[in-house]
Amino acid sequence: MAKQSQMVVLITGVGFECAKSLLLSPSSYHVIVGSRSVSNGEAALSSLLTIPNLTGTASTVALDVTSETSVSSAVSRITSTYGRLNILVNNAGITETPPSAPAHIRLRNVLETNTIGCVLVTEAFLPLLRRSQSPRLIFVSSSVGSLTQAADPASRYYRSKTGMKFPHYRASKSALNMLIIEYHKSLEEEGIVVMGADPGLVATNFLDKSLVEEVGVPGADVGGKTIAEVVRGDRDDDGFGRVLGSMLPTFNKKIGLKDKQKHILSVTELDIKQNMQMP
C-alpha cells in the first residue's frame, strides 16, 4: 500500500530501469510495474525489491495494453487499491514481429502495441489522473519517429548505420509523437503535464548482443534514467509537449562524442535541437 505522501506511478511494459531509478530517487514514489505477463511482472518486482537503499515502494499489476479487458481490470484494481494515479508512463512497446510476416501484418502488430495501446491505456486512466495531485502523462517515444529527420539525407536519422531497418516501428513512433502534441494541447488547461521521453539507442532486448558490443551503445540503465528524469519533472524547463532525450558525455565507441549534450526533440516542430549522435 502506498503512503499518502507518495506519488503513485504506473509504468506499462515493466520498465525495470526507469522503475529502479524512481525507487532510488530522493523523493518517495510508489511504482506499479505493469506487465502483460504476470510472472515477468512478479520477477521484475522481486528484483527491484532486493536493490539496496530504496526510497520508494513498488507493486505489480497485470496489464496487456492491447486488451480492453486487461486495461479495464488494471484501472479497477489501481482505483480500489490506491484511489489515485499521479503519473502514467506509457512505456510498453515492441519491434516488428514476427520478422517473417507480411509487411501489413508487422505494421498492424507494432501499431497495436506502440500507438493504439497508448491511447487505450491513456483514455482508461485519464479519469484517475484528473482527480490526482500533480498529474503527469508520459509517453516513451523515439527520435527515429521524426519526419523531418527521416526525410533529410544529411540527418543521422536518415538511415541507420547499424543496418537495422524498422520502418513500421518508426511509423508507430511518428504517430505517437503526434499524439503527444494533441494530448498536450487538449490537457494543458486541465493542468495535466504531457511529455515524451526518448531513451535513445540503448542495450535492451530490441538489439542483439553482438550489435551492442560492436556499436558500443550504453546500457539500458542510461535510457531508464532518461525516462525517470522526465517522469520526475527534472526536464520540465525544456518545455511540455516535447520528446526529451538523454544527456550523455560519451554515447558511442565509433563516434566518440565527448561533449555532454542535451537531446531535445521538439515534436511540435518536428525538429531536432542539440541532438546526440546516433548509430
C-alpha positions as CSV (number, residue, x, y, z in Angstrom):
1,M,0.0,0.0,0.0
2,A,1.3,3.4,-1.0
3,K,1.6,6.1,1.6
4,Q,-0.4,9.3,1.1
5,S,2.8,11.3,0.8
6,Q,4.0,9.1,-2.1
7,M,3.4,9.8,-5.8
8,V,1.8,6.7,-7.4
9,V,3.4,5.9,-10.8
10,L,2.2,3.2,-13.3
11,I,4.7,2.1,-15.8
12,T,3.4,-0.2,-18.6
13,G,5.7,-2.8,-20.2
14,V,7.6,-3.3,-17.0
15,G,10.2,-0.5,-17.5
16,F,12.6,-2.0,-15.0
17,E,15.4,0.6,-15.3
18,C,13.0,3.5,-15.1
19,A,11.3,1.9,-12.0
20,K,14.7,1.4,-10.4
21,S,15.8,5.0,-11.0
22,L,12.5,6.3,-9.5
23,L,12.8,4.0,-6.5
24,L,16.2,5.4,-5.7
25,S,15.2,9.0,-6.1
26,P,15.3,11.4,-3.2
27,S,11.5,11.8,-3.4
28,S,9.5,8.7,-2.5
29,Y,7.4,7.1,-5.2
30,H,5.2,4.0,-5.3
31,V,5.9,2.4,-8.6
32,I,3.3,0.0,-10.1
33,V,5.0,-2.3,-12.6
34,G,2.5,-3.1,-15.4
35,S,3.2,-6.3,-17.3
36,R,1.3,-8.4,-19.8
37,S,3.0,-11.5,-18.2
38,V,2.2,-11.9,-14.6
39,S,5.3,-14.0,-14.0
40,N,7.5,-11.4,-15.7
41,G,6.0,-8.6,-13.6
42,E,6.5,-10.6,-10.4
43,A,10.0,-11.4,-11.3
44,A,10.8,-7.7,-12.0
45,L,9.2,-6.7,-8.7
46,S,11.2,-9.2,-6.8
47,S,14.4,-7.9,-8.4
48,L,13.5,-4.3,-7.7
49,L,12.8,-5.0,-4.0
50,T,16.3,-6.5,-3.5
51,I,18.0,-3.3,-4.5
52,P,19.7,-1.6,-1.5
53,N,18.7,1.8,-0.2
54,L,15.4,2.1,-1.9
55,T,13.5,5.3,-1.0
56,G,10.2,4.1,-2.6
57,T,7.9,1.1,-2.7
58,A,6.6,-1.0,-5.5
59,S,3.9,-3.4,-6.6
60,T,2.8,-5.0,-9.8
61,V,-0.4,-5.3,-11.9
62,A,-1.3,-7.5,-14.8
63,L,-1.7,-5.2,-17.8
64,D,-1.8,-6.0,-21.5
65,V,-2.0,-2.7,-23.4
66,T,-3.7,-4.3,-26.4
67,S,-6.6,-5.8,-24.3
68,E,-9.5,-3.6,-23.3
69,T,-10.5,-6.2,-20.7
70,S,-7.0,-6.2,-19.2
71,V,-6.7,-2.5,-19.1
72,S,-10.2,-2.1,-17.5
73,S,-9.2,-4.6,-14.9
74,A,-6.0,-2.7,-14.1
75,V,-7.9,0.5,-13.8
76,S,-10.3,-1.1,-11.3
77,R,-7.5,-2.6,-9.2
78,I,-5.4,0.6,-9.0
79,T,-8.5,2.7,-8.2
80,S,-9.7,0.4,-5.4
81,T,-6.2,-0.1,-4.0
82,Y,-4.7,3.4,-4.2
83,G,-7.6,5.7,-5.2
84,R,-5.2,7.8,-7.3
85,L,-2.7,7.7,-10.1
86,N,-0.3,10.7,-10.2
87,I,1.8,9.6,-13.1
88,L,1.2,7.3,-16.1
89,V,4.2,6.2,-18.1
90,N,3.3,4.6,-21.5
91,N,6.4,2.5,-21.8
92,A,5.2,-0.7,-23.4
93,G,6.5,-1.3,-27.0
94,I,7.6,-3.9,-29.5
95,T,9.7,-4.0,-32.6
96,E,8.5,-5.5,-35.9
97,T,7.2,-9.1,-35.1
98,P,7.2,-11.7,-36.4
99,P,10.0,-10.8,-38.8
100,S,8.8,-13.2,-41.4
101,A,5.3,-11.9,-41.5
102,P,4.0,-9.7,-44.4
103,A,4.6,-6.0,-44.1
104,H,1.0,-5.1,-43.3
105,I,0.9,-7.7,-40.5
106,R,4.1,-6.3,-38.9
107,L,2.7,-2.8,-39.2
108,R,-0.6,-3.8,-37.6
109,N,1.1,-5.5,-34.8
110,V,3.5,-2.7,-33.9
111,L,0.8,-0.1,-34.1
112,E,-1.5,-2.1,-31.9
113,T,1.0,-2.0,-29.1
114,N,3.1,1.1,-29.6
115,T,0.4,3.5,-30.6
116,I,-3.1,2.2,-30.2
117,G,-2.2,0.6,-26.9
118,C,-1.0,4.0,-25.6
119,V,-4.4,5.6,-26.5
120,L,-6.3,2.7,-24.9
121,V,-4.3,2.9,-21.6
122,T,-4.3,6.7,-21.5
123,E,-8.0,7.1,-22.1
124,A,-8.8,4.5,-19.5
125,F,-6.6,6.1,-16.8
126,L,-7.4,9.8,-17.5
127,P,-10.3,9.9,-15.1
128,L,-8.0,8.7,-12.3
129,L,-5.2,11.1,-13.3
130,R,-7.7,14.0,-13.3
131,R,-8.6,13.5,-9.7
132,S,-5.0,13.0,-8.5
133,Q,-2.5,15.6,-7.4
134,S,0.1,17.0,-9.9
135,P,-0.9,14.6,-12.7
136,R,1.7,13.7,-15.4
137,L,1.2,11.7,-18.6
138,I,4.5,10.4,-20.1
139,F,5.0,8.6,-23.4
140,V,8.2,6.8,-24.2
141,S,8.9,7.6,-27.8
142,S,11.9,7.9,-30.1
143,S,13.7,10.4,-32.3
144,V,13.5,7.9,-35.1
145,G,9.9,8.9,-35.4
146,S,10.8,12.5,-36.5
147,L,9.5,13.0,-40.1
148,T,11.9,15.9,-40.7
149,Q,15.0,13.8,-39.8
150,A,13.8,10.7,-41.6
151,A,13.4,12.7,-44.8
152,D,16.7,14.5,-44.6
153,P,19.7,12.6,-46.3
154,A,22.1,14.7,-44.2
155,S,20.4,13.6,-40.9
156,R,21.9,11.0,-38.7
157,Y,18.4,9.6,-38.5
158,Y,18.0,9.2,-42.3
159,R,19.5,5.7,-42.4
160,S,20.7,3.6,-39.6
161,K,24.5,2.9,-39.6
162,T,23.9,-0.3,-37.7
163,G,21.9,-1.8,-40.7
164,M,18.8,-2.1,-38.6
165,K,15.6,-1.5,-40.6
166,F,12.5,-0.8,-38.6
167,P,10.2,1.2,-40.9
168,H,7.0,0.2,-39.2
169,Y,8.4,0.8,-35.7
170,R,9.5,4.3,-36.9
171,A,6.0,4.9,-38.2
172,S,4.5,3.9,-34.9
173,K,6.7,6.4,-33.1
174,S,5.8,9.1,-35.6
175,A,2.1,8.6,-34.8
176,L,2.9,8.6,-31.1
177,N,4.7,11.9,-31.4
178,M,1.6,13.4,-32.9
179,L,-0.5,12.0,-30.1
180,I,1.9,13.7,-27.6
181,I,1.2,17.0,-29.3
182,E,-2.5,16.5,-29.3
183,Y,-2.8,15.3,-25.7
184,H,-0.6,18.2,-24.6
185,K,-3.0,20.7,-26.3
186,S,-6.1,19.1,-25.0
187,L,-5.0,18.5,-21.4
188,E,-2.8,21.6,-20.8
189,E,-5.7,23.7,-19.4
190,E,-6.6,20.9,-17.0
191,G,-3.1,21.1,-15.5
192,I,-2.0,17.7,-16.8
193,V,1.6,17.7,-17.9
194,V,2.2,15.8,-21.1
195,M,5.7,14.9,-22.2
196,G,7.6,12.4,-24.2
197,A,10.9,10.7,-23.2
198,D,13.4,9.2,-25.7
199,P,15.8,6.8,-24.0
200,G,17.9,6.7,-27.2
201,L,19.6,3.6,-28.6
202,V,20.5,1.6,-25.6
203,A,21.2,-2.1,-24.9
204,T,17.7,-3.5,-24.5
205,N,16.1,-6.7,-25.8
206,F,15.4,-4.9,-29.0
207,L,19.1,-5.4,-30.0
208,D,21.2,-8.5,-30.3
209,K,24.2,-8.7,-28.1
210,S,26.8,-8.8,-30.9
211,L,25.4,-5.5,-32.3
212,V,25.5,-3.9,-28.9
213,E,29.2,-4.9,-28.5
214,E,30.1,-3.7,-32.0
215,V,28.5,-0.3,-31.8
216,G,29.1,0.2,-28.1
217,V,25.7,1.6,-27.1
218,P,25.1,2.5,-23.5
219,G,23.4,0.1,-21.1
220,A,19.6,0.1,-20.5
221,D,20.1,1.9,-17.2
222,V,21.0,5.0,-19.2
223,G,17.7,5.0,-21.0
224,G,15.9,4.3,-17.8
225,K,17.4,7.3,-16.1
226,T,16.5,9.5,-19.0
227,I,12.8,8.4,-18.8
228,A,12.9,8.8,-15.0
229,E,14.2,12.4,-15.4
230,V,11.1,13.3,-17.5
231,V,8.8,11.4,-15.1
232,R,10.1,13.3,-12.0
233,G,9.9,16.7,-13.7
234,D,13.7,17.2,-13.9
235,R,13.4,18.3,-17.5
236,D,10.3,20.5,-17.2
237,D,12.2,23.6,-18.0
238,D,12.8,22.2,-21.5
239,G,9.1,22.5,-22.3
240,F,6.0,20.4,-22.3
241,G,4.6,18.6,-25.4
242,R,8.0,17.6,-26.4
243,V,10.1,14.4,-26.6
244,L,13.1,14.8,-24.4
245,G,16.2,12.7,-24.8
246,S,19.3,11.8,-22.8
247,M,22.3,13.9,-21.6
248,L,25.4,11.8,-22.2
249,P,29.1,12.5,-22.0
250,T,30.0,9.7,-24.4
251,F,27.5,7.8,-26.5
252,N,29.3,5.7,-29.0
253,K,32.7,4.0,-29.3
254,K,32.9,4.6,-33.0
255,I,31.6,8.2,-33.0
256,G,33.5,9.2,-29.9
257,L,31.2,12.0,-28.8
258,K,32.9,13.7,-25.9
259,D,30.9,16.8,-25.1
260,K,27.9,16.4,-22.9
261,Q,24.9,17.4,-24.9
262,K,21.2,17.8,-24.1
263,H,19.0,16.0,-26.6
264,I,15.6,17.6,-27.2
265,L,13.2,16.6,-29.9
266,S,10.5,19.3,-30.3
267,V,7.7,17.2,-31.8
268,T,5.7,20.4,-32.1
269,E,8.1,21.5,-34.9
270,L,9.3,18.0,-35.8
271,D,12.8,19.2,-35.4
272,I,15.9,18.0,-33.5
273,K,17.7,20.5,-31.4
274,Q,21.2,20.0,-29.9
275,N,21.0,16.3,-31.0
276,M,23.2,13.5,-29.9
277,Q,24.9,11.3,-32.5
278,M,23.0,8.2,-33.2
279,P,24.4,5.0,-34.8
